[in-house]
Amino acid sequence: MAQVLEFKLPDLGEGLTEAEIVRWLVNVGDVVAIDQPVVEVETAKAMVEVPCPYGGVVTARFGEEGTELPVGAPLLTVAVGGAEGVAAVGPDAIAGVGAAGSATADAESAESSEYSGNVLVGYGTAGPAARRRRVRRESPTVAPVVAPVAAVPAAPTGPVPVISPLVRKLARDEGLDLREVQGSGPDGLILRADVETALAVRSRPAAPAPVAAAVAPAAVAPAAVAPAAGERIPLRGVRGAVADKLSRSRTEIPDATCWVDADATELMAARAAMNAAGGPKISVLALLARICAHALARFPELNSTVDTAAREIVRLPSVHLGFAAQTERGLVVPVVKEAGGRTAESLTAEFARLTESARQGTLTPADLTGGTFTLNNYGVFGVDGSTPIINHPEAAMLGVGRIVPKPWVHQGELAVRQVVQLSLTFDHRVCDGGTAGGFLRYVADCVENPAVLLRTL
């Protein structure tokens, strides 16, 4: 006898509270194996294939492609009950889904034999899940595949998902009382779109007073037509996450920027010599990462974060180096863990791996979190300089422009040298200009004379 089990959108890790359904990998009536990917979702950090911990027949799916669901919302239901229940696909395969009988024993059997315990493949394993509420039907009559679907959402299978922290912050910043907002999500969950709609309604101009009747029509008419004009692109997924993070950085971090031009001729010559010696090729980004790691060891103030609640600066023990990567889905910042202890060859390999994963959309949340300092090579876009926005909650970011031949005074004579502009944006709470300038000057010195690094090898 088959037992219907509900699979909810699992906690994808790293504080993520919601995900958008990008593509269903199974249909109603399909047989799925334990830990088989059933849906591809997009979080604020990465594209993830979500595996189902049950083996059986899919009886219902919740949400169309493009729908945003909170963690804990129903994702699909699966009829399980051993090999007999899975082997026959179709109405007969789940004929006993809601029938009366020894349901408790069936549920325990399904939980123990057809539940993997995996929260999400690649993110650890939990123990067997708590026994799920059985879906009972008043009539033992056999129903079509979709019949149990109507009963599942109505069953109180778990706590109502909490409002996303981003939604709460948006409402708080705008002075909006969430008790006055009607949620459109499951069980009345208030989504970001609900708050934005409420804010739009609140911001609409009131009807003009009689005294201003002559002026009001001309002033109000454009405002009423404006929302319909232009293409509207939802700020969600990676683009929405970037927008939220950059806005938070500008709001919370008192940043400042300093920059310097450096002669990178010797650095480029050193790289050419390394690559000519054989072995894997070394990238310029890897050499700059090595320089950053050594500079952060000398100026640990910039490898820190600010605990605003405790009013403390937290200096971090390891350098986890993020680097900006542009993809079709938007800007992402993969993180090279323990960058301070890696060689140039190891850094090159890790940059290549993470960059390829970013292009393929297969970065995991772990690949995109935990950074302590970011290196931003915007020179690949053909520009010389920029004022980077700090990747919250980090304390600094080093920007690197293109390396191009320019006139330069070298050893007292005018010469054509390979010149690069370096810019450092830093959190003025963690250090003053002297420390930031010292860090940037040390980086420039290493770029101009890589032999400086020999002191620390």
N, C-alpha and C positions, 0 to 999 in steps of 0.2 A: 504494500500500500504506500503510495507516494505522500510525501509531506511537503507543503509549500514553505519555503524559507525566504525571508526577505534579506536582500543584500543592500546595505546602505553605503553611500559614498564615504569611503574610509578617510581617516586623518592622514593626509599626505605628507605630514611632517613639516618642520620649520615654521610653525605658526600659521600655516595656510588655513583659511576658513571657508573657502569656496572654490569652485572650479566650473569651467564651461565645457559642456559636452561638444566635442569637435566631430567625433565619428563613432557610430555604433559599430562594433565588430561582430555582433550576433543579432539574430532576429528572434521573434517569438516563435517557439516551436523547435529551435535549434537545441542540440545536445551539447552541453559544455562539460569539459573535464575540470577537475580541481586545479585551481591556479591558472586557468586559461584566461588570457586577456579578453575582456568583453566590451570595453569601451575606451576610447582615447579622449582624454580631457586635457584642457589647457588651464593651468593655474597661473598665478601672477609671476611664476618663476620658470616654468618649463612645461613641455608637453609630456604627459605621462599616460602609459597604457595601464589601466586598472584591471588586475586579475580578480576573478571571482573565487572565493574560498570554498564554494560548493560544487559538486558534480551532479548534473541532472539535466532537466529540460527547462528551458527558459519559458516562463508563463506570462511575463509582463515586463515591459520597460517603462521607466518613468522619465519623461523629458525628451523633447526633440533635440536634434542637433542645433547648436546655437543657444540652448537654454543654460542659464547659470544656476547651479545648485549649491546650497551650503553643505558643509561637512555634516554627515548624520542624516541627510535627506535620503529617502528611498531611491535606489538606483534601478534595481530589477528584482524579480522574484524567480525562484528556481524550485521546481518540483523534484525532490530527491526521494530515495527509498530503496537504494541498492541497485544491482545490475538489472533486475527485472523492470524496475521503473524507468531506467534510462534507455534500455535497449529499444523499446517500442516508441517511436516518435509519432505524435499525432494525438487526437482526442483520447484514444485508448490508453496512451502512455500515462495520462494523469487522471484517469477516470476516478481514482480513489483519493484525489487531492483533498477534498473536504468531507469525505465520508466519515461516518461514526465508526468507532472500533477502538482498538488498543492504540490510541493516538499518542499517548505519553511514551510508550515503549518505542513507537516508530520515531518520535522526535529525538529520543536519546540515541537511538541507533544512527539516525542521520547526522546528529551532531558529532558523534564519535568517529564514524567511518567515512563520512563524506564532507568533512570540514577540515581544511588544511591548517587553520590557525594563523595563516599569514595575513597580516594587516595590509601589506602591500609588498610584493616581491621586490627584494633589494633593500627593504627598510626594516628588517627585523621581523621576528615572529612573536605573536602573543600566544597565551594559553588558549584552551578551548573557550569559545564565546559563551556567555551566559545563555541559558535556555531561552529561545525566542518564543514569543506569544504565538500560539497556534491560531490559524485562521479557521474558524468553525463556520459551518453553514447550517441553516435550520433544516434544510431538506437534503436527504442523501442522494437526490437525483443527480445523475451524471450531467456535468455542464461543459460547455465549450471551453477552449483554452483560455479565453479572455475573461471568463466568468469570475474567477477569483480576484481579478484585478480591482474590481470596484470595492471589494471588502477590505483590501489591504490598506489603502490610504486612511480609511476611517478608523483603523485600529490604533490605539495609543501605544505604538511599538517602542517609544523612547521619549526622552525629554525634547521639548521644542528647542530647535537650534537657537543659540544666542545671536544677537545682532553683531555683524562684523565690526571689529574695532575701527575700521576705516569709515564705516557708516556712522558710528557713534561720534567720531571726531568731526566728520563733515557737519553733522547736525549741531554739535556743540559749538563749532567755530561760527556757524551761521545763526546761532541762537534759536534753533528750532526745537520745539518740544516733541520728542518722538511719540509721546502718547497721543498726539493729534494726527499722526500719520497712519494711514491704512496700508498695511503690508500686503504685497501681491505674491509673496513667496509661499512655500508650503507651510501650513498651519499659521498663516498670517505673518510669516517672517518679513521683516522690513528690509528691503534690498536698497542698494545705492540708487537705483532708478526711482524708487518711491520717494526718497528724500529729495532727489533733484527735481522731481515733478512738484513736490510740495513747495520747494523753494521758488520754482518758476511761477506757481500760482500766487504765492505770497508777494512776489516782486512785480506782478502786473499792476499798472497804474490804476488808481481808483477813478471812478467816473468824474469828469470835470465839473466843477461847481458852476452854477449859472453865471456868476460874475465873469468867469473866464471862458464863456461860451464862444466868443469870437476867436480865441487863440487856441482853445483845446483841440478842436478837430484836426488842425494842421499838425499839432504836436503829437497827438495820440495815434493818428493813422499810421505813420511809419513804424511805430513801435508794435502795432498789432500785426503788421505784415512781415516784419523782420524775421520772426522765428521760422517762417516757411521758406525763406530764401537760402540758397547755398546748400552744399552737401554736408550732411551730418555724419560724423564718424564716431562711433561709441568709444569712449576711453575705457577699455577693459582689457583683460589679458595682460600681456607684456606691456603694451602701450599704457594701459591704465596704471600698472604697478610702477612704471617709470615716472609717470606724471605725479603719482602720490609721493614717491620717494623724493623726487626733486623739489616738490612743493614743501615737503617736510624739512628738507635740508635748508632751503632758503628761509623758512619760518623759524627754525630752532637754532641754526648754527650761525654765529657772527663770524663770517669768513672774510679773509683778506687774501690778496694774491700778490706775489712778487715773481719776477722773471729775469732771465739773463740769457745772453747769446753765448754759445760755446763753440770752440773749434773742435769738431769731431773727426778731423783728418786722422789722427793717431788711433782713435778707436776703430775706425773703418779699416785702417791698415792692420791692426791687431786681429780683427775678425778675419780678414783675408788670409793672414798667416796661419791662423787656426784651421781654417777650412782647407788650405793648401797642404796641411800636414796629414791629411787623411782622416777617416772616421766620419761620423755624422756631422752634417753642416750645422754651424752655430748661427742662430738668428740674432739680429740687432736687438730685438726685444728682450732676448734672454740676457744679453750683456747689460742692458739697461736695468733689468730686474736684479742682476747681481749687484750692480752699483747701488740700487735702491736699498737692498737688504743690508749692505755694509753701512750705508748712510744712516739707516734707521737704528743700527746698533750703536752708532755714535750719538744719535739724537733721538732717544727713545720717547721723547715727548710726543713725537708725531705718530708713533705706533700705539695709539691709545684711543679711548672713547670717554665720553662724559656721562656719568650717571646723574641726570638732572634731579631725580627724586632725592638722592642722598647728597647732592651737591659735592660730588667727588670726581676727580680725574682718575681713570683706571688705566694704568700702563699695562699693556698686554705682553706676555712673555715670548710669544712666537710671532713671526711675520707670515701672515697668510695673504698673499699678494693677489689682488683682483686686477683684471685688465679688461678694458672696454672692447667689446666685439659687436660689430654691426651685423645684423641678420635680417632676413626678409620679414621676420616677425617683430623686429624692433631692436633696440639696444639692450644687450645683456652684459653682465659682468661676471664671467666665470672666475673662480678663485683657485690659485695654485697653493695648496696647503704646504706649510713648512718650507716656504721659499728660501728662508735664510740658510738652510742646511743643504740646498741643492747646488749641483754644479751647473755650469752653463749648458752642458750637454743634456742634463736631466731637465732643466728648465725649458730648453728648446722642444724636447719631446712632449712635455706636459702642455706647453702652449699649443702645440700642433694638435694634440688629442682633444683638448677642450674646445679649440676653434672649430674643428671638424664636427664635434658633437653639437656645438652651437648652430652650425649651418644646417645640420640634419634635424635639429629640434629635439635631440635626445638627451640634453643636459638634465641631470637630476636636481632636485632641490638642494641636495648636499653640495653639488658642484657650484651652486650660485649663492651660497651663504657662508658666513664665517670670516669674511675678509676683514683685514685690519688696516690695509693701505691699498690704494688703487693707482695703477700706472695706465695712463691714457695716451695712446699713440695716435693722435689725430693727424699726424703728418701723412698718413696713408691716404687722406682725402685731399692732399695737395695744398694744405694751408700751413702757414708758418707759426701762428700763435693762437692762443685761446685763453679764456679764464674758466677753468673747469669748475663745475659744481661738485662739492664734496659728496661722496657716496655715503649717505647717512647709514649707520651711526659712527662712521670712521671720522678721523680728525684731519686727514689731509689727502690730497691727490696731486700727483706729478703729471703734468702734461708735456708731451714731446711733439714738436713740429717736424716738418720735413727737413731732411738733411740735404742741402743743396750747395753747389759751388758759389761762393761770394767773395768779394774783395775783403782781405783781412790783413792786418799788420802782424807779420810773423817774424820774430827775431829782428825787429827794427826795420823791416822792409815790407812793402806792400806786395801781397801774394794772393793767389786764388786758393782758398781753403774750403773744406767741407764744413759748413756752419749749420748749427741747429739752435732753435730757441727753446729753452726750458722754462716752464711756468709752474709754480707751486701755489695751490690754494690750500689754506690751512685754517683750522678752527682757532680763532684768537683767544679762546678760553684756555686752551691747553698750553700755549706758549706765546711769546712775544715775537716781534720782528727779528730780534737778534738770533733767536734759535732757528726760525724759519729761514732767515738769510744764510745762517751757517750751514744748514742742511743743503740748501740749494747750491751754495758755493762749493761744497764738498762734492756734490754730484757733478757739477760742471768741471771741477778739477780732475775727477776720475775720467770724464768723457775726453778731456783734452790730453790727459796723460794717464792711460790705463795702468801704468806701472805703480801708481799710487796704491792700487789694490794689493800689491805684493806685500805690503806691510801687515795685512790682516790675513794672509793665506797661511 
